[in-house]
Each structure stands twice: as C-alpha cells, then as structure tokens.
C-alpha cells in the first residue's frame, strides 16, 4: 500500500503582534510532499512578508525539482542580507518526500529536523556545504512506516528562557518531549502538534517572546475510500460497477436505494434496512438527525445509505469541517459518510450515469442531481487535501 505523509502544523504569534513572522507552505499529493518552514528576521509585518516570500519561492522551486544552488541563488538575489545585522532576512527548512519514502532535507540557519523512529531519536548524517555563499545543511534519507518528523522555528527553542529552562527549552528537550508524547500514545499529528503548542505557550507564560511554529509529520499507509452511487446507464454494466467497488482496498460505501439493491443483487447478499420505529430507540443509542434517511447493511460494505439527500447533507457537513473532531457525534447516514470521507486520503467515486425518469430536473438538465452533489464533494475534499477521482459508468 502507498505510504503518505500525514501532517499538522500550528504557529504562535509573538505577544503583541497581529502577524506571525514564521511562514509554512505544504504541498501534498499521493506521490510527493513538500513542507517549508521559514522564519523571517525579527517579527511583525516585515518578518511575515519576508518569510512568506522565502517559503513561496522554496515550495515552488523544490516542487519543480530545481537544484538547491538555484534556489539559494534566487533567494539571495530576492532577499539580500540585512545591512546592519549582517544576517539573512529569513531562515528556512525544506523537506521533500517522494512516494512517502525518499526524503530530502535542506536547512539554512534553522533548528534541525527531529526524526523519531521506534521512539528513538535518529541522528541524521547532515552534510554542510556552501551554496551561493550561504552555508546550508543537507541530507537524503529513507523513511519508514510510523516515522515521526518535527520541524520547529527557533521560537520553540527559546521558550522558557530564564524561567523553567535557563537557556530556553532547547532542541534536545523538545525532542525528548516528543518522545514522551509518543510514549503516552499521542501519535496522531494533530494531537502531537496541539500538545507541543500548549507546552510551548505554557513555557512562555502565555506571552510568546518570539514567533513559534511546529510542523508534525508522520509516515503511514494511505487510507482509501470508494463510493459507488447510482446505477449505470447500461444495465449490462451493473456487474462491472459492483466489481470495481469490491476490488478496491479501504472503505467501501454505497449511496442510493437503487444502487444498494443493485449491489445486493449482484453480490447475492441480503439488503437489510436499519430502521428503528419511533419510541423504540435504546436509552444509550445516539439520536439520529431529524429527517435523516435510514442506513442499510450489505455484507462486505462499510456503509450503505440513501443517495442524493445523504450526499447533499454530507457536503454541508464537510463544508463546515476540517477534521473529524469538527463533525457532530451523530450516527446518522450523512455524518457517518462525512466521517469516512475525512478519514480517507484517497477517495474514488464510481458514479452511475442513469437518469432518473421520475426526476424532471434530471431530464431537463441532462445530468443527475447526484452528479451535482458529487462535483461539490470533489471540490470540498480536494480543498481539504484529499486525492479524489471520479469514474463514470
């Protein structure tokens, strides 16, 4: 199964500043991943502009495969050194990962990457060299499943300066904190980022003395979900459509009453509708949304729901949610569908093109309302960083 880089990041602004002087740009697709963290000199508007320019140039050039020398040269020509302090206007760390396995790290005057493997700190063999007059650190290495990587700006190293940590939190202490969080079972990148951010803020006594940014990354297998919705225009393709669904890895979802009947018929399995009469709900059973369509069951399928209504309601939920935690705790069809879609990294829609003769709008439009909602879901999911494909049958 394909490996991907799961990621999460958060920035803390320096106390009293509206803008953060650190910038993060992440570009991710199923085959490549680029993460850039840039720290602008000073703080506020100027630092924010400079770090944003640096991160934007870095992400585009590294994503296109430009040599490190070309990038550093472009950066030197675009952002010259401060004439007073003789320092670069912005530091940077750029991590690129191909196929979730082959990593390339380039750092300039930034805290080293923290790599945790099997809860042990890995010492990367960094090579120091000069590129366009600037000393950079570079390394290529191979990643393994469950590897954890952390990029930080120096605001994290300075946290607690003169307080709990006389010289600041420091890189080694931060790496040990990551190991402790992992030992405590905090392996999800979002929760890891939250834990590090809360600790950093606490060390600053809720008043950060510098912009502080963390990017948490984890190597894991890609999660896949396949949705079959709508019967094919040609009934002879029913078996083909169902076989496309059953042959895929990951979650298997069926949306639509006619589609569910088709799947059950082709698979020769019973279609069971999970409908609870009013007043018969168990005391500990979560309430379902009013007007929510019933959920059905087919052996081998992870979720079987009604079609158009469920797709539309799921789109509304996803439009207002960035993570699973943003979803309500309901057990209705649309929430369950939205949750499975958010859990997936790769989502495949197999869409039947049969026009419902009972839907006048479908006939006038020449396209099913189902397809309208699918396009909306594709847009929302793509904006959330998911890889989405549609196959019409």
HELIX and SHEET records of a PDB file:
HELIX    1   1 UNK A   44  UNK A   63  1                                  20    
HELIX    2   2 UNK A   68  UNK A   78  1                                  11    
HELIX    3   3 UNK A  154  UNK A  158  1                                   5    
HELIX    4   4 UNK A  171  UNK A  183  1                                  13    
HELIX    5   5 UNK A  189  UNK A  203  1                                  15    
HELIX    6   6 UNK A  235  UNK A  237  5                                   3    
HELIX    7   7 UNK A  238  UNK A  246  1                                   9    
HELIX    8   8 UNK A  257  UNK A  267  1                                  11    
HELIX    9   9 UNK A  308  UNK A  319  1                                  12    
HELIX   10  10 UNK A  324  UNK A  326  5                                   3    
HELIX   11  11 UNK A  333  UNK A  343  1                                  11    
HELIX   12  12 UNK A  360  UNK A  365  1                                   6    
HELIX   13  13 UNK A  369  UNK A  383  1                                  15    
SHEET    1   A 5 UNK A   3  UNK A  12  0                                        
SHEET    2   A 5 UNK A 212  UNK A 221 -1                                        
SHEET    3   A 5 UNK A 148  UNK A 152 -1                                        
SHEET    4   A 5 UNK A 114  UNK A 117 -1                                        
SHEET    5   A 5 UNK A 120  UNK A 121 -1                                        
SHEET    1   B 6 UNK A  22  UNK A  28  0                                        
SHEET    2   B 6 UNK A  32  UNK A  40 -1                                        
SHEET    3   B 6 UNK A  90  UNK A  98 -1                                        
SHEET    4   B 6 UNK A 102  UNK A 108 -1                                        
SHEET    5   B 6 UNK A 134  UNK A 142 -1                                        
SHEET    6   B 6 UNK A 127  UNK A 131 -1                                        
SHEET    1   C 7 UNK A 272  UNK A 274  0                                        
SHEET    2   C 7 UNK A 295  UNK A 297 -1                                        
SHEET    3   C 7 UNK A 303  UNK A 305 -1                                        
SHEET    4   C 7 UNK A 251  UNK A 255  1                                        
SHEET    5   C 7 UNK A 224  UNK A 229  1                                        
SHEET    6   C 7 UNK A 346  UNK A 351  1                                        
SHEET    7   C 7 UNK A 387  UNK A 392  1                                        
END                                                                             
